[in-house]
Amino acid sequence: MKLTKSQREELKRKFDGRCAYCGDDLTDKWHADHLEAVVRDLVTGKPEKPENDVYENLMPACTACNHNKRSMSLESWRDLLAHYRDVQVPRDCSQIRHLMRFGLVEFIKKPVVFYFEQVK
Protein backbone atom coordinates (compact mmCIF):
# COMPACT_ATOMS: atom_id res chain seq x y z
CA MET A 1 0.00 0.00 0.00
CA LYS A 2 1.19 3.49 -0.80
CA LEU A 3 1.20 5.85 2.17
CA THR A 4 0.50 9.54 1.93
CA LYS A 5 3.08 11.90 3.39
CA SER A 6 0.80 12.58 6.39
CA GLN A 7 0.18 8.84 6.98
CA ARG A 8 3.94 8.23 6.89
CA GLU A 9 4.56 11.02 9.43
CA GLU A 10 1.76 9.72 11.65
CA LEU A 11 3.19 6.20 11.49
CA LYS A 12 6.67 7.47 12.36
CA ARG A 13 5.25 9.20 15.44
CA LYS A 14 3.41 6.05 16.55
CA PHE A 15 6.28 5.24 18.93
CA ASP A 16 7.77 8.74 19.23
CA GLY A 17 10.03 8.33 16.20
CA ARG A 18 11.42 4.99 17.37
CA CYS A 19 11.54 1.58 15.73
CA ALA A 20 8.60 -0.49 16.97
CA TYR A 21 10.87 -3.50 17.36
CA CYS A 22 14.28 -2.44 18.73
CA GLY A 23 13.41 1.06 19.98
CA ASP A 24 16.25 2.84 18.15
CA ASP A 25 15.58 6.32 16.82
CA LEU A 26 14.37 6.18 13.22
CA THR A 27 16.59 7.79 10.61
CA ASP A 28 15.41 9.27 7.31
CA LYS A 29 15.53 5.78 5.80
CA TRP A 30 13.01 3.97 8.00
CA HIS A 31 10.45 1.44 6.72
CA ALA A 32 6.73 0.94 7.14
CA ASP A 33 6.67 -2.75 8.07
CA HIS A 34 3.66 -5.05 7.96
CA LEU A 35 3.33 -6.58 11.43
CA GLU A 36 1.43 -9.48 9.89
CA ALA A 37 3.21 -10.20 6.61
CA VAL A 38 1.62 -9.48 3.25
CA VAL A 39 3.94 -11.96 1.42
CA ARG A 40 4.24 -10.74 -2.15
CA ASP A 41 4.48 -13.02 -5.17
CA LEU A 42 8.06 -12.78 -6.45
CA VAL A 43 6.99 -12.62 -10.10
CA THR A 44 3.91 -10.40 -10.05
CA GLY A 45 4.53 -8.46 -6.84
CA LYS A 46 0.89 -8.98 -5.87
CA PRO A 47 0.21 -9.66 -2.19
CA GLU A 48 -0.71 -13.23 -1.28
CA LYS A 49 -2.41 -11.92 1.87
CA PRO A 50 -4.02 -8.66 0.70
CA GLU A 51 -6.08 -8.45 3.88
CA ASN A 52 -2.85 -7.60 5.72
CA ASP A 53 -2.02 -4.69 3.42
CA VAL A 54 -3.81 -2.08 5.56
CA TYR A 55 -2.57 0.94 7.49
CA GLU A 56 -3.60 -0.56 10.86
CA ASN A 57 -1.15 -3.42 10.25
CA LEU A 58 1.87 -1.16 9.74
CA MET A 59 4.68 -0.54 12.22
CA PRO A 60 7.55 1.94 11.97
CA ALA A 61 10.76 -0.06 11.63
CA CYS A 62 14.44 0.68 11.23
CA THR A 63 16.01 -0.77 8.11
CA ALA A 64 17.93 -3.43 10.04
CA CYS A 65 14.84 -4.77 11.85
CA ASN A 66 12.69 -4.73 8.72
CA HIS A 67 15.29 -6.62 6.70
CA ASN A 68 15.90 -9.16 9.47
CA LYS A 69 12.19 -9.79 10.13
CA ARG A 70 11.42 -10.25 6.42
CA SER A 71 8.00 -11.89 6.11
CA MET A 72 8.19 -13.82 9.38
CA SER A 73 5.48 -13.74 11.98
CA LEU A 74 6.39 -11.87 15.14
CA GLU A 75 6.74 -15.13 17.09
CA SER A 76 8.95 -16.73 14.43
CA TRP A 77 11.18 -13.68 14.43
CA ARG A 78 11.31 -13.66 18.25
CA ASP A 79 12.43 -17.31 18.13
CA LEU A 80 15.08 -16.49 15.51
CA LEU A 81 16.52 -13.66 17.62
CA ALA A 82 16.72 -16.00 20.63
CA HIS A 83 18.42 -18.58 18.39
CA TYR A 84 21.01 -15.98 17.32
CA ARG A 85 21.74 -15.26 20.98
CA ASP A 86 21.74 -18.84 22.27
CA VAL A 87 23.26 -20.81 19.40
CA GLN A 88 24.24 -19.12 16.19
CA VAL A 89 26.47 -16.21 17.25
CA PRO A 90 28.49 -18.12 19.89
CA ARG A 91 28.87 -21.07 17.49
CA ASP A 92 29.68 -19.16 14.29
CA CYS A 93 31.76 -16.21 15.47
CA SER A 94 35.24 -17.04 16.71
CA GLN A 95 35.77 -13.45 17.89
CA ILE A 96 32.69 -13.65 20.14
CA ARG A 97 33.83 -17.00 21.54
CA HIS A 98 37.24 -15.49 22.29
CA LEU A 99 35.69 -12.45 24.02
CA MET A 100 33.47 -14.81 26.03
CA ARG A 101 36.55 -16.72 27.26
CA PHE A 102 37.93 -13.43 28.61
CA GLY A 103 34.60 -12.58 30.21
CA LEU A 104 34.20 -9.52 27.97
CA VAL A 105 30.91 -10.59 26.39
CA GLU A 106 27.97 -12.09 28.18
CA PHE A 107 24.69 -13.16 26.64
CA ILE A 108 21.65 -12.57 28.80
CA LYS A 109 19.05 -15.30 28.57
CA LYS A 110 15.84 -13.35 28.92
CA PRO A 111 12.72 -13.29 26.75
CA VAL A 112 12.88 -11.29 23.53
CA VAL A 113 10.52 -8.36 24.10
CA PHE A 114 9.95 -5.85 21.33
CA TYR A 115 9.89 -2.10 22.01
CA PHE A 116 6.19 -1.73 21.18
CA GLU A 117 5.37 -4.44 23.72
CA GLN A 118 7.27 -2.54 26.43
CA VAL A 119 5.59 0.83 25.82
CA LYS A 120 1.98 -0.36 25.50
N, C-alpha and C positions, 0 to 999 in steps of 0.2 A: 504494500500500500504506500502511496505517495503522501507524505506529510506536508501540510502547509507550514510556512515559516512560524506562525503562531503556535501550531500544534507541537512543532519541534522544540520551541522555547519552553512551552508548558511541560513537555515531557522531560526536558533537561532539569527543570526546577522540581520535578517530582520528589527527588531526594536531595534537595538543596545543591544541585550541580555535582552530585557524586554518583559514581557507578553503583547501580543497584546491587551488584554482586560483591565487589571487593571494597567499596567505599572510597576509593581514590577519587580525587577531584577530576572531573571530566575536562579534557582538553578540547581544542577546536575540532578534533577528528574523532568524536565519539559516535557510537552507533545506537540506533533504535532497534533493540533486540526483541524478538518474539519470545516471551516467557514459555509459552507452549508452542513448539516449533510448527512452522508452516510446511516445511519440507517441499522444496521446489523440484520439479522434474528437470533433470540436467540438460535435456534436449530442448524442451519448449519453454522452460522457465516458469511454467504455470504451477501454482501451489497445489499440492496433493491434499492439503487440509485447509481449504479456503476459509473455513469457519474460524480459524485461528488468526487470520489476517485482518485484525480489527485493532483500533487504537487502544482499547481497554487491555489488550494482551501485550502491549509494548512496555519495555523497561529501558531506561537509559543505561548504556553499558560502555565501558572503556573498550578500546580496540582489542586489547589482550584478552579480556574476559569473553567478549563476543566471539573471537576466533577460537578460543579454547572450548567454549560451550558447544559451538557448532549447532547441530539440530538435536542435541540430546535433551532429554527431559531433565528437569531440575534435580531429581533424585539420582539419575544416572550420572550427571555431572558431579554431584556431591560425592558419589562413590568413587569416581575417577580421581578427584582431588585427594581424597583420603588414600587412594592407591598410590598416587605420586608420593605422598608423604611417607607411607608405611613400607612401600616395596620398591617402587621404580627408581626414585632418586638415590636412595642409599645403595641400591644394587648397581645402577648404571653409571654413577658418577664417582670416579676414583678420587677426585678432589674433595668431594663431600665426605667420603669415607675417611680420608686422611684427616680432615678437620674434626670429624667425630672422634677419632682416636686421640686427638689432643684436647678434647672437651671444648672445642670452639664452636661447635654447631650442635644444637639439640632439637630434636623434633618433638613437638608437644602433641600427644595423642588426645585430642579433644574433638568433639563433633564439629563438622564443617557447618558453619552458620553464615549465611549470606547477609550482607549489610541491610538489605530491605527487611529481613526477618528480625534484625536487632532493633530497628527504629520504628517498627509498627506501633 
